[in-house]
Amino acid sequence: MEKGFIIDEATRRIVTRVTECVLTPGEINLGWKDISEVLLSDRTAVVTSGSGTGKDRAVKACQDALSSYRIVARPAMRPARVLFHLIGPKDLLLKDVNDAREVIERSLCPASEVVFGVALDDSLKDEVRITIMAT
């Protein structure tokens, strides 16, 4: 009986990002309860990630993650619950988080419940990373 398996780079990245959501202390934390309600629901769950730099970096990160979401999700999939987790440097503003939330709400479904977390990591310099989980 085999006891191991091989995962591809995309799966490794998503597992790493979901783990970051739980383990990275943040300004606003997502708990395992929030994440498990999405990932372990009876509905299809989609997890994507993206990154952005420069002006409007949080919005660029959202657009990057949402472009992957559109490839993976069925066109008619309207998520009832969306979680996102932003990680950025210490100069990340609440306005950046709000801009990201607005992009997600407009893109996925205005009626969805949106929950988010935010963590700061100065090693990212100018980069903002986002993980989006939807079900």
PyMOL CGO cylinders between C-alpha atoms (Angstrom):
from pymol import cmd
from pymol.cgo import CYLINDER

trace = [
    CYLINDER, 0.00, 0.00, 0.00, 1.38, 3.41, -0.98, 0.3, 1, 1, 1, 1, 1, 1,
    CYLINDER, 1.38, 3.41, -0.98, 1.58, 5.95, 1.82, 0.3, 1, 1, 1, 1, 1, 1,
    CYLINDER, 1.58, 5.95, 1.82, 2.62, 9.03, -0.10, 0.3, 1, 1, 1, 1, 1, 1,
    CYLINDER, 2.62, 9.03, -0.10, 1.57, 11.12, -3.03, 0.3, 1, 1, 1, 1, 1, 1,
    CYLINDER, 1.57, 11.12, -3.03, 2.94, 13.85, -5.25, 0.3, 1, 1, 1, 1, 1, 1,
    CYLINDER, 2.94, 13.85, -5.25, 1.36, 17.29, -5.41, 0.3, 1, 1, 1, 1, 1, 1,
    CYLINDER, 1.36, 17.29, -5.41, 1.85, 19.82, -8.15, 0.3, 1, 1, 1, 1, 1, 1,
    CYLINDER, 1.85, 19.82, -8.15, 3.13, 23.38, -7.66, 0.3, 1, 1, 1, 1, 1, 1,
    CYLINDER, 3.13, 23.38, -7.66, -0.36, 24.94, -7.73, 0.3, 1, 1, 1, 1, 1, 1,
    CYLINDER, -0.36, 24.94, -7.73, -1.60, 22.61, -4.98, 0.3, 1, 1, 1, 1, 1, 1,
    CYLINDER, -1.60, 22.61, -4.98, 1.51, 23.27, -2.89, 0.3, 1, 1, 1, 1, 1, 1,
    CYLINDER, 1.51, 23.27, -2.89, 1.03, 27.03, -3.22, 0.3, 1, 1, 1, 1, 1, 1,
    CYLINDER, 1.03, 27.03, -3.22, -2.65, 26.86, -2.20, 0.3, 1, 1, 1, 1, 1, 1,
    CYLINDER, -2.65, 26.86, -2.20, -1.92, 24.63, 0.81, 0.3, 1, 1, 1, 1, 1, 1,
    CYLINDER, -1.92, 24.63, 0.81, 0.81, 27.06, 1.85, 0.3, 1, 1, 1, 1, 1, 1,
    CYLINDER, 0.81, 27.06, 1.85, -1.48, 30.07, 1.49, 0.3, 1, 1, 1, 1, 1, 1,
    CYLINDER, -1.48, 30.07, 1.49, -4.35, 28.45, 3.42, 0.3, 1, 1, 1, 1, 1, 1,
    CYLINDER, -4.35, 28.45, 3.42, -1.89, 27.50, 6.17, 0.3, 1, 1, 1, 1, 1, 1,
    CYLINDER, -1.89, 27.50, 6.17, -0.66, 31.12, 6.23, 0.3, 1, 1, 1, 1, 1, 1,
    CYLINDER, -0.66, 31.12, 6.23, -4.24, 32.29, 6.80, 0.3, 1, 1, 1, 1, 1, 1,
    CYLINDER, -4.24, 32.29, 6.80, -4.42, 30.29, 10.02, 0.3, 1, 1, 1, 1, 1, 1,
    CYLINDER, -4.42, 30.29, 10.02, -0.87, 30.50, 11.33, 0.3, 1, 1, 1, 1, 1, 1,
    CYLINDER, -0.87, 30.50, 11.33, 0.19, 34.08, 10.49, 0.3, 1, 1, 1, 1, 1, 1,
    CYLINDER, 0.19, 34.08, 10.49, -0.67, 36.42, 13.36, 0.3, 1, 1, 1, 1, 1, 1,
    CYLINDER, -0.67, 36.42, 13.36, -2.55, 39.30, 11.87, 0.3, 1, 1, 1, 1, 1, 1,
    CYLINDER, -2.55, 39.30, 11.87, -4.18, 42.61, 12.49, 0.3, 1, 1, 1, 1, 1, 1,
    CYLINDER, -4.18, 42.61, 12.49, -7.47, 40.87, 11.68, 0.3, 1, 1, 1, 1, 1, 1,
    CYLINDER, -7.47, 40.87, 11.68, -7.32, 37.10, 12.01, 0.3, 1, 1, 1, 1, 1, 1,
    CYLINDER, -7.32, 37.10, 12.01, -9.22, 34.38, 10.18, 0.3, 1, 1, 1, 1, 1, 1,
    CYLINDER, -9.22, 34.38, 10.18, -9.76, 31.38, 12.41, 0.3, 1, 1, 1, 1, 1, 1,
    CYLINDER, -9.76, 31.38, 12.41, -9.84, 27.72, 11.51, 0.3, 1, 1, 1, 1, 1, 1,
    CYLINDER, -9.84, 27.72, 11.51, -13.62, 27.81, 12.09, 0.3, 1, 1, 1, 1, 1, 1,
    CYLINDER, -13.62, 27.81, 12.09, -14.03, 30.44, 9.33, 0.3, 1, 1, 1, 1, 1, 1,
    CYLINDER, -14.03, 30.44, 9.33, -11.82, 28.52, 6.92, 0.3, 1, 1, 1, 1, 1, 1,
    CYLINDER, -11.82, 28.52, 6.92, -13.25, 25.08, 7.66, 0.3, 1, 1, 1, 1, 1, 1,
    CYLINDER, -13.25, 25.08, 7.66, -16.81, 26.33, 7.11, 0.3, 1, 1, 1, 1, 1, 1,
    CYLINDER, -16.81, 26.33, 7.11, -15.78, 27.14, 3.54, 0.3, 1, 1, 1, 1, 1, 1,
    CYLINDER, -15.78, 27.14, 3.54, -13.42, 24.30, 2.75, 0.3, 1, 1, 1, 1, 1, 1,
    CYLINDER, -13.42, 24.30, 2.75, -15.41, 21.53, 4.42, 0.3, 1, 1, 1, 1, 1, 1,
    CYLINDER, -15.41, 21.53, 4.42, -18.90, 22.59, 3.33, 0.3, 1, 1, 1, 1, 1, 1,
    CYLINDER, -18.90, 22.59, 3.33, -21.14, 20.38, 1.22, 0.3, 1, 1, 1, 1, 1, 1,
    CYLINDER, -21.14, 20.38, 1.22, -20.72, 22.78, -1.70, 0.3, 1, 1, 1, 1, 1, 1,
    CYLINDER, -20.72, 22.78, -1.70, -17.81, 23.07, -4.11, 0.3, 1, 1, 1, 1, 1, 1,
    CYLINDER, -17.81, 23.07, -4.11, -15.00, 25.18, -2.67, 0.3, 1, 1, 1, 1, 1, 1,
    CYLINDER, -15.00, 25.18, -2.67, -12.64, 27.22, -4.81, 0.3, 1, 1, 1, 1, 1, 1,
    CYLINDER, -12.64, 27.22, -4.81, -9.32, 28.52, -3.47, 0.3, 1, 1, 1, 1, 1, 1,
    CYLINDER, -9.32, 28.52, -3.47, -7.17, 30.92, -5.48, 0.3, 1, 1, 1, 1, 1, 1,
    CYLINDER, -7.17, 30.92, -5.48, -4.31, 33.25, -4.73, 0.3, 1, 1, 1, 1, 1, 1,
    CYLINDER, -4.31, 33.25, -4.73, -2.69, 36.25, -6.33, 0.3, 1, 1, 1, 1, 1, 1,
    CYLINDER, -2.69, 36.25, -6.33, -0.20, 39.02, -5.76, 0.3, 1, 1, 1, 1, 1, 1,
    CYLINDER, -0.20, 39.02, -5.76, 0.28, 42.62, -6.76, 0.3, 1, 1, 1, 1, 1, 1,
    CYLINDER, 0.28, 42.62, -6.76, 2.88, 45.35, -6.48, 0.3, 1, 1, 1, 1, 1, 1,
    CYLINDER, 2.88, 45.35, -6.48, 3.03, 49.09, -6.98, 0.3, 1, 1, 1, 1, 1, 1,
    CYLINDER, 3.03, 49.09, -6.98, 0.09, 51.46, -7.06, 0.3, 1, 1, 1, 1, 1, 1,
    CYLINDER, 0.09, 51.46, -7.06, -3.22, 49.71, -6.25, 0.3, 1, 1, 1, 1, 1, 1,
    CYLINDER, -3.22, 49.71, -6.25, -1.30, 46.56, -5.32, 0.3, 1, 1, 1, 1, 1, 1,
    CYLINDER, -1.30, 46.56, -5.32, -4.19, 45.10, -3.27, 0.3, 1, 1, 1, 1, 1, 1,
    CYLINDER, -4.19, 45.10, -3.27, -6.58, 45.53, -6.20, 0.3, 1, 1, 1, 1, 1, 1,
    CYLINDER, -6.58, 45.53, -6.20, -3.99, 44.00, -8.56, 0.3, 1, 1, 1, 1, 1, 1,
    CYLINDER, -3.99, 44.00, -8.56, -3.61, 41.04, -6.19, 0.3, 1, 1, 1, 1, 1, 1,
    CYLINDER, -3.61, 41.04, -6.19, -7.41, 40.59, -6.22, 0.3, 1, 1, 1, 1, 1, 1,
    CYLINDER, -7.41, 40.59, -6.22, -7.57, 40.76, -9.99, 0.3, 1, 1, 1, 1, 1, 1,
    CYLINDER, -7.57, 40.76, -9.99, -4.76, 38.19, -10.22, 0.3, 1, 1, 1, 1, 1, 1,
    CYLINDER, -4.76, 38.19, -10.22, -6.57, 35.79, -7.87, 0.3, 1, 1, 1, 1, 1, 1,
    CYLINDER, -6.57, 35.79, -7.87, -9.95, 36.40, -9.51, 0.3, 1, 1, 1, 1, 1, 1,
    CYLINDER, -9.95, 36.40, -9.51, -8.57, 35.62, -12.97, 0.3, 1, 1, 1, 1, 1, 1,
    CYLINDER, -8.57, 35.62, -12.97, -7.61, 32.16, -11.62, 0.3, 1, 1, 1, 1, 1, 1,
    CYLINDER, -7.61, 32.16, -11.62, -11.00, 31.88, -9.93, 0.3, 1, 1, 1, 1, 1, 1,
    CYLINDER, -11.00, 31.88, -9.93, -12.80, 32.44, -13.25, 0.3, 1, 1, 1, 1, 1, 1,
    CYLINDER, -12.80, 32.44, -13.25, -10.75, 29.66, -14.86, 0.3, 1, 1, 1, 1, 1, 1,
    CYLINDER, -10.75, 29.66, -14.86, -11.46, 27.15, -12.08, 0.3, 1, 1, 1, 1, 1, 1,
    CYLINDER, -11.46, 27.15, -12.08, -15.05, 27.95, -11.05, 0.3, 1, 1, 1, 1, 1, 1,
    CYLINDER, -15.05, 27.95, -11.05, -18.08, 27.10, -13.10, 0.3, 1, 1, 1, 1, 1, 1,
    CYLINDER, -18.08, 27.10, -13.10, -19.54, 30.20, -14.78, 0.3, 1, 1, 1, 1, 1, 1,
    CYLINDER, -19.54, 30.20, -14.78, -22.82, 29.88, -12.88, 0.3, 1, 1, 1, 1, 1, 1,
    CYLINDER, -22.82, 29.88, -12.88, -21.17, 29.39, -9.48, 0.3, 1, 1, 1, 1, 1, 1,
    CYLINDER, -21.17, 29.39, -9.48, -22.45, 32.07, -7.14, 0.3, 1, 1, 1, 1, 1, 1,
    CYLINDER, -22.45, 32.07, -7.14, -20.64, 31.72, -3.83, 0.3, 1, 1, 1, 1, 1, 1,
    CYLINDER, -20.64, 31.72, -3.83, -22.68, 32.19, -0.67, 0.3, 1, 1, 1, 1, 1, 1,
    CYLINDER, -22.68, 32.19, -0.67, -19.58, 32.74, 1.45, 0.3, 1, 1, 1, 1, 1, 1,
    CYLINDER, -19.58, 32.74, 1.45, -16.24, 34.28, 0.51, 0.3, 1, 1, 1, 1, 1, 1,
    CYLINDER, -16.24, 34.28, 0.51, -13.14, 34.55, 2.67, 0.3, 1, 1, 1, 1, 1, 1,
    CYLINDER, -13.14, 34.55, 2.67, -10.06, 36.47, 1.73, 0.3, 1, 1, 1, 1, 1, 1,
    CYLINDER, -10.06, 36.47, 1.73, -6.77, 36.99, 3.48, 0.3, 1, 1, 1, 1, 1, 1,
    CYLINDER, -6.77, 36.99, 3.48, -4.42, 39.84, 2.59, 0.3, 1, 1, 1, 1, 1, 1,
    CYLINDER, -4.42, 39.84, 2.59, -0.76, 39.87, 3.58, 0.3, 1, 1, 1, 1, 1, 1,
    CYLINDER, -0.76, 39.87, 3.58, 1.28, 42.97, 2.92, 0.3, 1, 1, 1, 1, 1, 1,
    CYLINDER, 1.28, 42.97, 2.92, 3.99, 45.23, 4.31, 0.3, 1, 1, 1, 1, 1, 1,
    CYLINDER, 3.99, 45.23, 4.31, 3.42, 47.56, 7.26, 0.3, 1, 1, 1, 1, 1, 1,
    CYLINDER, 3.42, 47.56, 7.26, 2.32, 50.40, 4.98, 0.3, 1, 1, 1, 1, 1, 1,
    CYLINDER, 2.32, 50.40, 4.98, -0.78, 48.43, 3.90, 0.3, 1, 1, 1, 1, 1, 1,
    CYLINDER, -0.78, 48.43, 3.90, -3.79, 50.66, 4.58, 0.3, 1, 1, 1, 1, 1, 1,
    CYLINDER, -3.79, 50.66, 4.58, -7.34, 49.86, 5.58, 0.3, 1, 1, 1, 1, 1, 1,
    CYLINDER, -7.34, 49.86, 5.58, -8.33, 51.62, 2.34, 0.3, 1, 1, 1, 1, 1, 1,
    CYLINDER, -8.33, 51.62, 2.34, -6.36, 48.94, 0.43, 0.3, 1, 1, 1, 1, 1, 1,
    CYLINDER, -6.36, 48.94, 0.43, -8.26, 46.21, 2.28, 0.3, 1, 1, 1, 1, 1, 1,
    CYLINDER, -8.26, 46.21, 2.28, -11.58, 47.93, 1.58, 0.3, 1, 1, 1, 1, 1, 1,
    CYLINDER, -11.58, 47.93, 1.58, -10.70, 48.35, -2.12, 0.3, 1, 1, 1, 1, 1, 1,
    CYLINDER, -10.70, 48.35, -2.12, -9.91, 44.61, -2.29, 0.3, 1, 1, 1, 1, 1, 1,
    CYLINDER, -9.91, 44.61, -2.29, -13.23, 43.77, -0.60, 0.3, 1, 1, 1, 1, 1, 1,
    CYLINDER, -13.23, 43.77, -0.60, -15.13, 45.93, -3.10, 0.3, 1, 1, 1, 1, 1, 1,
    CYLINDER, -15.13, 45.93, -3.10, -13.43, 44.25, -6.07, 0.3, 1, 1, 1, 1, 1, 1,
    CYLINDER, -13.43, 44.25, -6.07, -14.28, 40.81, -4.67, 0.3, 1, 1, 1, 1, 1, 1,
    CYLINDER, -14.28, 40.81, -4.67, -17.91, 41.72, -3.95, 0.3, 1, 1, 1, 1, 1, 1,
    CYLINDER, -17.91, 41.72, -3.95, -18.42, 43.21, -7.42, 0.3, 1, 1, 1, 1, 1, 1,
    CYLINDER, -18.42, 43.21, -7.42, -16.72, 40.28, -9.13, 0.3, 1, 1, 1, 1, 1, 1,
    CYLINDER, -16.72, 40.28, -9.13, -18.22, 37.32, -7.30, 0.3, 1, 1, 1, 1, 1, 1,
    CYLINDER, -18.22, 37.32, -7.30, -21.62, 38.14, -5.90, 0.3, 1, 1, 1, 1, 1, 1,
    CYLINDER, -21.62, 38.14, -5.90, -22.86, 41.20, -4.03, 0.3, 1, 1, 1, 1, 1, 1,
    CYLINDER, -22.86, 41.20, -4.03, -25.12, 39.00, -1.87, 0.3, 1, 1, 1, 1, 1, 1,
    CYLINDER, -25.12, 39.00, -1.87, -22.25, 36.82, -0.63, 0.3, 1, 1, 1, 1, 1, 1,
    CYLINDER, -22.25, 36.82, -0.63, -21.11, 36.96, 2.96, 0.3, 1, 1, 1, 1, 1, 1,
    CYLINDER, -21.11, 36.96, 2.96, -17.54, 38.28, 2.87, 0.3, 1, 1, 1, 1, 1, 1,
    CYLINDER, -17.54, 38.28, 2.87, -15.14, 37.64, 5.76, 0.3, 1, 1, 1, 1, 1, 1,
    CYLINDER, -15.14, 37.64, 5.76, -11.52, 38.75, 5.67, 0.3, 1, 1, 1, 1, 1, 1,
    CYLINDER, -11.52, 38.75, 5.67, -8.24, 38.68, 7.50, 0.3, 1, 1, 1, 1, 1, 1,
    CYLINDER, -8.24, 38.68, 7.50, -5.21, 40.95, 7.25, 0.3, 1, 1, 1, 1, 1, 1,
    CYLINDER, -5.21, 40.95, 7.25, -1.60, 40.28, 8.24, 0.3, 1, 1, 1, 1, 1, 1,
    CYLINDER, -1.60, 40.28, 8.24, 1.50, 42.42, 7.93, 0.3, 1, 1, 1, 1, 1, 1,
    CYLINDER, 1.50, 42.42, 7.93, 4.87, 41.09, 6.81, 0.3, 1, 1, 1, 1, 1, 1,
    CYLINDER, 4.87, 41.09, 6.81, 7.66, 43.57, 6.08, 0.3, 1, 1, 1, 1, 1, 1,
    CYLINDER, 7.66, 43.57, 6.08, 9.63, 40.97, 4.15, 0.3, 1, 1, 1, 1, 1, 1,
    CYLINDER, 9.63, 40.97, 4.15, 7.14, 41.46, 1.31, 0.3, 1, 1, 1, 1, 1, 1,
    CYLINDER, 7.14, 41.46, 1.31, 8.48, 45.01, 0.69, 0.3, 1, 1, 1, 1, 1, 1,
    CYLINDER, 8.48, 45.01, 0.69, 6.00, 46.37, -1.92, 0.3, 1, 1, 1, 1, 1, 1,
    CYLINDER, 6.00, 46.37, -1.92, 4.08, 43.12, -2.56, 0.3, 1, 1, 1, 1, 1, 1,
    CYLINDER, 4.08, 43.12, -2.56, 0.56, 42.30, -1.40, 0.3, 1, 1, 1, 1, 1, 1,
    CYLINDER, 0.56, 42.30, -1.40, -0.62, 38.68, -1.50, 0.3, 1, 1, 1, 1, 1, 1,
    CYLINDER, -0.62, 38.68, -1.50, -4.20, 37.53, -1.31, 0.3, 1, 1, 1, 1, 1, 1,
    CYLINDER, -4.20, 37.53, -1.31, -5.85, 34.15, -0.82, 0.3, 1, 1, 1, 1, 1, 1,
    CYLINDER, -5.85, 34.15, -0.82, -9.54, 33.87, -1.75, 0.3, 1, 1, 1, 1, 1, 1,
    CYLINDER, -9.54, 33.87, -1.75, -11.70, 30.98, -0.61, 0.3, 1, 1, 1, 1, 1, 1,
    CYLINDER, -11.70, 30.98, -0.61, -15.30, 30.72, -1.82, 0.3, 1, 1, 1, 1, 1, 1,
    CYLINDER, -15.30, 30.72, -1.82, -18.11, 28.22, -1.52, 0.3, 1, 1, 1, 1, 1, 1,
]
cmd.load_cgo(trace, "trace")
